[in-house]
């Protein structure tokens, strides 16, 4: 049950972060060539954050 809740939360969170990143990229007029690198970096960092969150929550139980 906990895994399902965390996965749903993570998907929602990643979607929101990507939406905000897209808004930032458009607002700052960053060239198209750099978009994939920016999104990849942010997604990797957020994934690390979410995995560490899951590990911390699962070890606390």
VEXVEXRO-416523 format. One record per residue (C-alpha): x negated, y, z. Coordinates in steps of 0.25 Angstrom, whole numbers, plus 5000, padded with zeros to 4 digits. Layout:
N
XYZ
...
% end
This chain:
61
500050005000
498950105004
498250074991
499450104983
499650234990
498250274988
498250234973
499450324971
498950434978
497550424971
498250424957
499050544961
497850614966
497050584954
498150634945
498250764953
496750784953
496650764938
497750864935
497050964944
495750934936
496450954923
496951084927
495551134932
494951084919
495951164911
495851294919
494351294919
494351264904
493351154906
492951094892
493650964888
492350884888
492150904903
493550864906
493350714907
492050734916
492850824925
494050724926
493150604928
492250664939
493550714947
494250584945
493050504950
492850594962
494350584966
494350434964
493150424974
493950504983
495150424982
494350294984
493650344996
495050385002
495650244999
494450185006
494550275018
496050255020
495950105018
494750095028
495550175038
496750075038
% end
